[in-house]
Amino acid sequence: MSSLSPSDHLTLPARFRRLNGGMIALIVMIGLIGIALLYSAGGKHWTPWAGPQLARFAAGLCLMMALALTDVRVWLRFAYPMYGVMLALLVIVELMGHIGMGAQRWINLGFFVLQPSELMKITLVLALAKYFHGLSPEDITHPMKLIAPAAMVCAPVGLVLLQPNLGTALLLTFASAAVFWAAGVRWWKFALVLALAGLLLPIAWHHLHEYQRARLMTFMNPAADPLGHGYNIMQSKIALGSGGLFGRGFGQGPQSQLQFLPEKHTDFIFVVLAEEFGLVGALFLLFLYFLLIAYGFIIAWTCRNPFGRLAALGLTVSFFLYVFVNVAMVTGTIPVVGIPLPLVSYGGTAMLTLLIGCGVLLSISVHRDMRLSRTGINE
């Protein structure tokens, strides 16, 4: 198929025909698995989690489809304003945000509690993709041209760390690094940043909150405090082991049903799956995630414009990090950092963010053959 020029316009029926049906089916399957697990975790009742999650997922799917049919030039043109709005909301969170579980991460809108750091994961990727889309290959090799995008990353990461939210700050950093790498930034510049980060580790340790230091120490030896800081991961490992190969059965997991497993509807929902459906069930969900992530990378690989390619890669890496960090966290491979399992864990902003990101990915896929000007405005 020949490339579409910036002046070409796909009609709505044409966009609909170009939608990635396989990707949409995977999203629906993963979301329904999450609702079923929340139904089980709630004692086979729609309240308090499964019913609200179903309503959010249905509304989010409608939003995702609307975004998927949106002209990709809209994302390019408004990437900076969207980033600016999210950055302003992060400042508002710091000044007057809603406090919950010892952290100040939310804005209470009355009908909805918004976590701007989640939406920043999308807008930051889009803003960086737009910046590098407007540069020539020669510009990208110039160190001075990297000051602006580096500042674009440091500003939200710094604000998120103040909340404090180390897990989200790391996700923002690594997803941004993927965009920098895909844009053509040389490897030695990454090595330089890593070396500098290594030198700053003692200072960072000193500025961590007490509970964050406790999490890191617990990761090294969770059995040292089995009823305190090590309780979550100890119960998680017990539940994972009790599931065996095929699991205890739907709604029959003793750790989750008898309330031993903490945060079973959010951060530790993967453990509910492994306990009730065993290793086979856990691997099945991971396989669905693998296929969805593969779709994202294929979209990035086949996109013919730099903005779409970089945005698709950044969004896909961000989704991968959600899965990797959550699964590694609940299995004790990395410290507990409070990252939800995408499209499965209970939550409003996280679900909304992930479906928005999928909508943008689908939009990029629909317009993958379009050649974009550097501004997104027809030339």
C-alpha positions in Angstrom: 0.0 0.0 0.0 1.4 3.4 -0.9 2.0 6.0 1.8 -0.6 8.6 2.6 0.6 12.2 2.4 -0.2 14.8 5.1 -3.0 16.2 2.9 -4.7 12.7 2.5 -7.7 12.1 4.6 -9.2 8.7 5.6 -12.9 8.7 5.8 -14.5 7.3 9.0 -15.6 4.0 7.3 -12.1 3.6 5.9 -10.6 4.1 9.4 -13.0 1.6 10.8 -12.0 -1.0 8.3 -8.3 -0.5 9.2 -8.8 -1.1 12.9 -6.7 -3.9 14.4 -9.4 -6.4 15.3 -6.9 -8.8 16.9 -5.6 -6.2 19.2 -9.1 -5.1 20.2 -10.1 -8.8 20.9 -7.1 -9.2 23.2 -7.9 -6.1 25.1 -11.5 -7.3 25.7 -10.3 -10.8 26.7 -7.8 -9.4 29.3 -10.3 -7.0 30.7 -13.0 -9.7 31.1 -10.4 -11.9 32.9 -9.8 -9.0 35.3 -13.5 -8.6 36.0 -13.9 -12.3 36.6 -11.0 -12.3 39.1 -12.5 -9.3 40.9 -15.8 -11.1 41.1 -14.0 -14.0 42.7 -12.0 -11.8 45.0 -15.2 -10.2 46.2 -16.6 -13.5 47.3 -18.4 -14.1 44.0 -20.3 -10.8 44.3 -20.4 -7.9 41.9 -19.7 -5.6 44.7 -17.5 -4.0 45.8 -15.2 -4.4 42.8 -16.4 -6.4 39.8 -19.5 -4.3 39.1 -17.8 -0.9 39.1 -14.9 -2.3 37.1 -17.3 -3.7 34.4 -18.9 -0.2 34.1 -15.5 1.5 33.9 -14.2 -1.0 31.4 -17.3 -0.6 29.1 -17.0 3.2 29.2 -13.2 2.9 28.6 -13.7 0.7 25.6 -16.1 3.2 24.1 -13.5 6.0 24.7 -10.8 3.7 23.3 -12.7 3.1 20.0 -13.4 6.9 19.7 -9.7 7.6 20.1 -8.7 4.8 17.7 -10.8 6.5 14.9 -9.2 9.9 15.6 -6.8 11.3 13.0 -3.3 10.7 14.2 -2.4 14.3 13.4 -4.5 15.3 16.4 -2.1 13.6 18.7 0.9 15.2 17.0 -0.7 18.7 17.0 -1.8 18.6 20.6 1.0 16.6 22.2 2.6 19.6 23.9 -0.7 21.1 25.2 -1.7 17.7 26.7 1.7 17.4 28.3 1.4 20.9 29.7 -2.0 20.2 31.2 -0.8 17.0 32.9 2.3 18.8 34.3 0.0 21.5 35.7 -2.2 18.9 37.3 0.9 17.3 38.9 1.8 20.7 40.4 -1.8 20.9 41.7 -1.5 17.5 43.3 1.6 18.7 45.1 -0.1 21.8 46.4 -3.6 20.5 47.3 -3.8 16.9 46.2 -6.0 14.2 47.9 -4.0 12.1 50.4 -4.6 8.3 50.6 -2.5 5.5 52.0 0.2 8.0 53.1 0.7 9.4 49.7 -0.5 12.6 47.9 -1.2 11.4 44.3 -4.8 12.2 43.5 -7.2 15.0 42.7 -10.7 14.5 44.1 -13.1 15.6 41.4 -16.2 14.5 43.5 -17.4 12.0 40.9 -14.0 10.7 40.1 -10.6 10.6 41.8 -8.0 11.4 39.2 -4.3 10.4 39.4 -2.5 12.7 36.9 0.7 10.7 37.1 -1.0 7.8 35.3 -2.1 10.0 32.3 1.4 11.6 32.3 2.7 8.2 31.1 0.8 8.8 27.8 1.3 12.6 27.3 5.0 12.4 28.1 5.5 9.8 25.4 3.5 11.8 22.9 5.4 15.0 23.7 8.8 13.3 23.3 7.7 11.7 20.1 6.6 15.1 18.7 9.9 16.7 19.7 12.1 14.0 18.0 9.7 13.9 15.0 10.6 17.5 14.4 14.4 16.9 14.5 16.7 15.8 11.7 19.1 12.8 12.3 21.9 15.4 12.5 20.1 17.3 15.2 19.6 14.2 17.4 23.4 13.7 17.6 23.9 17.2 19.0 24.0 17.2 22.8 22.3 20.6 23.1 19.2 19.3 21.3 18.7 16.8 24.1 18.4 19.4 26.9 14.8 20.2 26.2 13.5 16.6 26.1 15.6 15.7 29.2 13.9 18.6 31.0 10.5 17.3 29.8 11.2 14.0 31.5 12.8 15.4 34.7 10.0 17.7 35.5 7.2 15.1 35.9 9.5 12.5 37.3 10.6 15.0 40.0 7.0 15.9 40.8 6.0 12.2 41.0 8.9 11.4 43.3 7.6 14.1 45.7 4.2 12.4 46.0 6.0 9.9 46.7 5.5 7.4 43.9 8.8 5.7 43.1 7.2 3.0 40.8 5.5 5.4 38.5 8.6 7.6 38.4 10.6 4.6 37.2 8.0 3.7 34.6 8.1 7.3 33.2 11.9 7.2 33.1 12.2 3.9 31.3 9.4 4.5 28.8 11.1 7.9 28.0 14.5 6.2 27.6 12.9 3.9 25.0 11.8 6.9 23.0 15.2 8.5 23.3 16.9 5.2 22.1 14.4 4.7 19.2 15.0 8.3 18.1 18.7 7.6 17.6 20.3 8.9 20.8 23.8 7.2 21.1 24.3 4.5 23.6 27.2 6.2 25.4 24.9 9.0 26.5 22.7 6.4 28.2 25.9 5.0 29.9 26.8 8.5 31.1 23.4 9.0 32.6 23.5 5.6 34.3 27.0 6.3 35.7 25.7 9.6 37.1 22.7 7.9 38.6 25.0 5.3 40.3 27.0 8.1 41.9 23.8 9.7 43.2 22.5 6.4 44.8 23.8 7.2 48.3 22.0 10.6 48.2 18.8 9.0 46.8 18.9 6.4 49.6 19.1 9.1 52.2 16.1 10.9 50.8 13.9 7.8 50.5 10.9 7.6 52.9 11.2 5.2 55.7 8.6 2.8 54.3 10.5 2.8 50.9 13.7 1.8 52.6 11.8 -0.8 54.6 10.5 -2.3 51.3 14.0 -2.5 49.9 15.3 -4.2 53.0 12.3 -6.5 53.1 13.0 -7.5 49.5 16.4 -8.8 50.6 15.0 -10.9 53.4 11.1 -10.9 53.7 11.2 -13.6 56.4 13.0 -11.2 58.8 9.6 -9.4 59.4 6.9 -11.9 58.4 4.1 -10.1 60.2 5.2 -6.6 59.3 6.9 -5.3 56.2 7.4 -8.8 54.9 3.8 -9.9 55.3 2.6 -8.9 51.8 5.2 -10.8 49.9 5.2 -13.8 52.2 1.4 -14.3 51.7 1.8 -13.7 48.0 4.4 -16.5 47.7 2.2 -18.8 49.8 -0.7 -18.2 47.5 1.4 -18.6 44.4 2.7 -22.0 45.6 -0.7 -23.3 46.7 -2.1 -22.8 43.2 0.1 -25.6 41.8 -0.2 -26.5 38.2 -4.0 -26.1 37.7 -5.1 -24.1 40.7 -7.7 -24.5 43.5 -10.6 -23.5 41.3 -12.6 -20.4 40.7 -13.4 -18.7 44.0 -11.7 -21.4 46.0 -8.3 -19.8 46.7 -7.8 -20.0 50.5 -5.3 -17.1 50.8 -7.5 -14.7 48.9 -10.9 -15.9 50.1 -9.9 -16.0 53.8 -8.4 -12.4 53.5 -4.8 -13.4 54.1 -3.7 -11.9 50.8 -3.4 -8.1 51.0 -4.5 -5.7 48.2 -5.9 -8.7 46.3 -8.0 -6.5 44.1 -5.2 -4.2 43.0 -1.5 -4.9 43.2 -1.8 -8.6 44.0 -4.6 -9.6 41.6 -2.2 -11.8 39.6 -1.7 -13.9 42.7 -5.5 -14.5 42.9 -5.3 -15.8 39.3 -2.3 -18.1 40.0 -3.9 -19.4 43.2 -7.3 -20.2 41.5 -6.1 -21.3 38.1 -2.5 -22.4 38.8 0.6 -22.0 36.6 -1.5 -22.8 33.5 -3.8 -19.9 34.1 -1.0 -17.5 35.0 0.9 -18.5 31.8 -2.3 -18.0 29.7 -2.7 -14.5 30.9 1.0 -13.7 30.3 0.6 -15.2 26.8 -2.3 -12.8 26.1 -0.1 -9.9 27.3 2.7 -11.1 25.1 0.5 -11.0 22.0 -0.8 -7.6 22.9 2.7 -6.2 23.4 3.8 -7.9 20.1 1.0 -6.0 18.3 2.3 -2.8 19.8 5.9 -3.4 18.6 4.6 -4.5 15.1 2.6 -1.2 14.9 5.8 0.7 15.8 7.9 -1.3 13.3 5.4 -0.8 10.4 4.6 2.9 11.0 6.0 5.1 8.3 6.2 8.4 10.2 8.7 9.1 13.0 6.0 10.5 15.4 3.8 7.4 15.2 6.8 5.0 15.4 8.2 6.7 18.5 4.8 7.1 20.2 3.8 3.5 19.5 7.2 2.2 20.8 7.0 4.4 24.0 3.4 3.4 24.7 4.2 -0.3 24.2 7.2 -0.2 26.4 5.2 1.5 29.1 2.5 -1.3 28.9 5.3 -3.9 29.0 6.7 -2.3 32.1 3.3 -2.4 33.8 3.2 -6.1 33.3 6.8 -6.9 34.1 7.0 -4.8 37.3 3.7 -6.1 38.7 4.4 -9.8 38.0 8.0 -9.4 39.2 6.8 -7.6 42.3 4.2 -10.2 43.4 6.7 -13.0 42.8 9.4 -11.4 45.0 11.8 -10.8 42.0 11.8 -7.0 42.7 10.7 -4.9 45.7 7.1 -4.0 46.0 6.5 -0.7 44.3 2.7 -0.6 43.9 2.1 -0.9 40.1 -1.2 -2.4 39.0 -1.6 -5.3 36.6 -2.8 -3.6 33.3 -6.5 -4.0 32.5 -6.9 -6.5 35.3 -6.3 -4.7 38.6 -9.2 -2.7 40.1 -8.8 1.1 39.6 -10.2 4.0 37.7 -7.4 6.2 36.4 -5.1 3.2 35.7 -7.8 1.5 33.6 -8.7 4.8 31.8 -5.0 5.5 31.1 -4.4 2.1 29.6 -7.4 2.2 27.4 -6.5 5.7 26.2 -3.0 4.4 25.4 -4.5 1.5 23.5 -6.8 3.9 21.6 -3.8 6.0 20.6 -1.9 2.9 19.5 -4.9 1.8 17.4 -5.1 5.3 15.9 -1.4 5.1 14.9 -2.0 1.7 13.4 -4.9 3.0 11.3 -2.8 5.8 10.0 0.5 3.9 9.8 1.0 4.6 6.1 0.5 8.4 6.5 3.6 10.6 6.0 3.4 13.5 8.5 4.8 17.0 8.3 6.9 18.0 11.3 4.1 20.1 12.8 1.2 17.8 11.9 -0.4 20.6 9.9 -1.0 20.0 6.2 1.8 21.3 4.0 
